[in-house]
Amino acid sequence: MHNLWIPVVAILLVAGLIFGGQMVSDANRDDEIAARIAARLDTRDDIELIRLREVNKGYGLCGEYLRASRPAEPFYYQTVSETLTLDAEAPLYRENCARTAR
């Protein structure tokens, strides 16, 4: 019976590494986007990303950002070229996020 535990533990360990690595990767990506938004706005305010959704099979990210005492503003981030768009009227935002808005 103890021979059964070895594969079960190995499978759980590998699954934990895969999903844990993905969570860390997403958190790092979100922190990077927040830092780029703060740099673009030339502010030291903390930027919080909300309502994130992946578009274009994961190659783009639509969402909104919050900064101190201001309403949420939309953004689009293209993960391949690392292009950031902060204007809801910009062509990149309209093409990728406007049609997927909730």
Buried (B, 14 or more C-beta within 10 A) or exposed (E): EEEEEEEEEEEEEEEEEEEEEEEEEEEEBBEEBBEBBBEEBEEEBEBEBEEBEBBBEEEBBBBBBBBEEEEBBBBBBBBEEEEBBBEBEBEBBBBBBEEEEE
